[in-house]
C-alpha cells in the first residue's frame, strides 16, 4: 500500500457553512492505492459536482455515480460493488449533509450487510444539531463512528509502513476544531 503524503484537509473537519451551503476547503488528499473507493453526487446532472477542492480531477479513473435519491446505494453502485469488489466488507464514508445523504447511505449499506465506518470529522451538515443527531442515529443503526486520523493510521497498519514518518508529520499538525468535542458527553463523569 502506498499512502500519498498529502492528506485531504476536508477529512480534518475544515468545513465551513456559507449561506446554508457547505464548502469543503483544502486541496490535499490521501490515496491508499490498494483501497477501493468511489464517489457520488446528488442530482449531479442538474447541479454539477458538489465540491471541486478535494482533488478528484487528479484521479480520472474515478467516475461519479449520479443519483437522485439520498442514499448512494443506487442500483449502479450496488452492481459495481458486487461485480468489481465482491470481497469488500468494510466501507468508510464521509461527506456533506450527514443528516440526509450520509445517514441514508449508511442505512442502505448496513441493510446490504456492510460494516460502515463514518468519519465524524469528515462529515458536515447545515447545522450542528442535524450533524450530531445524525451521528447518534447512525451509531444506533450499527455504524462505527471514527476520525480521519484513526482511518489514516489504520490504513498504514503501524510504524513499520514505509510512509509512516511522513504521515506522522502531517497528523502532528493540530486539526482545526470541528465543533464536535464540546457536544460530546463527558466520558469521565
C-alpha positions as CSV (number, residue, x, y, z in Angstrom):
1,X,0.0,0.0,0.0
2,X,1.3,3.4,-0.9
3,X,-0.2,6.3,1.1
4,X,0.1,9.7,-0.5
5,X,1.9,12.1,1.8
6,X,-0.8,14.7,1.3
7,X,-3.9,14.3,3.3
8,X,-7.2,15.7,2.3
9,X,-7.8,18.6,4.7
10,X,-11.5,18.1,4.5
11,X,-11.1,14.9,6.5
12,X,-9.8,17.1,9.3
13,X,-13.2,18.8,9.5
14,X,-12.4,22.0,7.7
15,X,-16.0,22.5,6.6
16,X,-17.4,26.0,6.5
17,X,-21.0,26.9,6.1
18,X,-21.8,29.9,3.8
19,X,-25.5,30.9,3.5
20,X,-26.5,27.3,4.2
21,X,-24.2,25.8,1.6
22,X,-21.3,23.7,2.7
23,X,-17.9,24.2,1.2
24,X,-15.1,21.8,1.8
25,X,-11.8,23.6,1.9
26,X,-8.3,22.3,1.3
27,X,-6.6,20.8,-1.8
28,X,-4.6,18.0,-0.3
29,X,-5.7,14.4,-0.3
30,X,-4.6,10.9,0.6
31,X,-5.0,7.9,-1.6
32,X,-4.1,4.4,-0.5
33,X,-3.7,2.7,-3.8
34,X,-5.0,-0.6,-2.8
35,X,-8.1,0.8,-1.2
36,X,-11.2,0.8,-3.4
37,X,-13.1,4.0,-3.5
38,X,-15.8,5.8,-5.4
39,X,-17.8,9.0,-5.0
40,X,-21.3,10.2,-5.9
41,X,-23.2,13.3,-6.4
42,X,-26.9,14.0,-5.6
43,X,-28.6,15.5,-8.7
44,X,-25.2,15.6,-10.5
45,X,-26.6,16.2,-13.9
46,X,-28.6,19.3,-12.8
47,X,-26.3,20.7,-10.1
48,X,-22.9,19.5,-11.2
49,X,-20.1,18.4,-8.9
50,X,-20.6,19.2,-5.2
51,X,-17.0,20.1,-4.5
52,X,-14.0,21.0,-6.6
53,X,-11.3,21.5,-4.0
54,X,-10.7,17.9,-2.9
55,X,-8.7,16.9,-6.0
56,X,-10.8,14.3,-7.7
57,X,-9.8,15.7,-11.0
58,X,-6.4,14.2,-10.3
59,X,-7.9,10.7,-10.4
60,X,-9.6,10.4,-13.8
61,X,-10.3,6.7,-13.1
62,X,-12.9,7.9,-10.5
63,X,-16.2,8.5,-12.3
64,X,-19.1,9.8,-10.2
65,X,-22.2,7.8,-9.8
66,X,-25.1,10.2,-10.4
67,X,-28.1,9.8,-8.1
68,X,-31.5,11.4,-7.5
69,X,-32.2,9.6,-4.2
70,X,-30.4,10.5,-0.9
71,X,-28.7,7.1,-0.5
72,X,-25.6,6.5,-2.5
73,X,-26.6,2.8,-2.7
74,X,-28.3,3.2,-6.1
75,X,-28.6,0.1,-8.3
76,X,-25.5,1.1,-10.3
77,X,-23.4,1.3,-7.1
78,X,-24.8,-2.0,-5.7
79,X,-24.0,-3.7,-9.1
80,X,-20.5,-2.1,-9.1
81,X,-19.7,-3.3,-5.5
82,X,-21.0,-6.8,-6.2
83,X,-19.2,-7.2,-9.5
84,X,-16.0,-5.3,-9.1
85,X,-15.4,-5.6,-5.3
86,X,-17.3,-8.7,-4.0
87,X,-14.8,-9.1,-1.2
88,X,-15.3,-5.7,0.4
89,X,-16.9,-5.9,3.8
90,X,-15.9,-2.5,5.3
91,X,-16.9,0.9,3.9
92,X,-15.5,4.2,5.1
93,X,-17.8,7.1,4.4
94,X,-17.6,10.9,4.7
95,X,-19.2,13.9,3.0
96,X,-21.7,16.6,3.4
97,X,-25.3,16.5,4.6
98,X,-24.7,14.0,7.4
99,X,-28.4,14.0,8.4
100,X,-29.6,13.2,4.8
101,X,-27.3,11.6,2.2
102,X,-24.7,10.2,4.6
103,X,-27.3,8.8,7.0
104,X,-29.4,7.3,4.2
105,X,-26.3,5.8,2.6
106,X,-25.2,4.3,5.9
107,X,-28.6,2.7,6.5
108,X,-28.6,1.2,3.0
109,X,-25.0,-0.1,3.3
110,X,-25.8,-1.7,6.7
111,X,-29.0,-3.2,5.2
112,X,-26.8,-4.8,2.5
113,X,-24.5,-6.3,5.1
114,X,-21.6,-4.0,5.1
115,X,-19.7,-2.7,8.2
116,X,-19.8,1.0,7.9
117,X,-17.3,3.4,9.4
118,X,-18.4,7.1,9.4
119,X,-15.5,9.6,9.6
120,X,-17.1,12.1,12.1
121,X,-14.6,14.9,11.4
122,X,-15.1,14.4,7.7
123,X,-18.8,15.0,7.7
124,X,-20.9,18.2,7.6
125,X,-24.5,19.3,7.9
126,X,-26.3,22.6,7.6
127,X,-26.4,22.8,11.4
128,X,-24.5,21.2,14.2
129,X,-27.9,19.9,15.6
130,X,-28.5,18.0,12.4
131,X,-24.9,16.7,12.4
132,X,-24.9,15.5,16.0
133,X,-28.3,13.8,15.8
134,X,-27.3,12.1,12.5
135,X,-24.2,10.7,14.3
136,X,-26.4,9.4,17.1
137,X,-28.8,7.8,14.7
138,X,-26.0,6.2,12.6
139,X,-24.4,4.8,15.7
140,X,-27.8,3.3,16.7
141,X,-28.1,1.7,13.3
142,X,-24.8,-0.1,13.9
143,X,-22.3,2.2,12.2
144,X,-18.8,2.8,13.7
145,X,-18.0,6.4,14.3
146,X,-14.3,7.2,13.8
147,X,-11.9,10.0,13.0
148,X,-9.8,10.8,10.0
149,X,-6.6,10.2,11.9
150,X,-7.9,6.8,13.1
151,X,-8.7,5.9,9.5
152,X,-5.3,7.1,8.1
153,X,-3.3,5.3,10.8
154,X,-5.4,2.2,10.4
155,X,-4.7,2.1,6.7
156,X,-0.9,2.4,7.5
157,X,-1.2,-0.6,9.8
158,X,1.7,0.5,12.1
159,X,5.0,2.4,12.3
160,X,6.6,-0.3,10.1
161,X,4.9,1.2,7.0
162,X,7.5,3.0,4.8
163,X,5.4,6.2,4.7
164,X,4.7,6.3,8.4
165,X,7.2,9.1,9.2
166,X,5.8,11.3,6.5
167,X,2.2,10.7,7.5
168,X,3.2,11.3,11.2
169,X,4.5,14.8,10.2
170,X,1.1,15.5,8.7
171,X,-1.0,14.3,11.6
172,X,1.2,16.1,14.2
173,X,-0.2,19.3,12.9
174,X,-3.2,20.1,15.1
175,X,-6.5,19.6,13.3
176,X,-8.9,22.5,13.3
177,X,-11.7,22.4,15.9
178,X,-14.6,20.6,14.2
179,X,-17.1,21.8,16.9
180,X,-17.8,18.2,17.9
181,X,-15.9,17.9,21.1
182,X,-17.9,20.4,23.1
183,X,-21.1,18.5,22.2
184,X,-19.9,15.1,23.3
185,X,-20.9,13.8,26.8
186,X,-18.0,13.8,29.3
187,X,-16.9,10.2,29.5
188,X,-15.2,10.8,32.9
189,X,-18.3,11.9,34.6
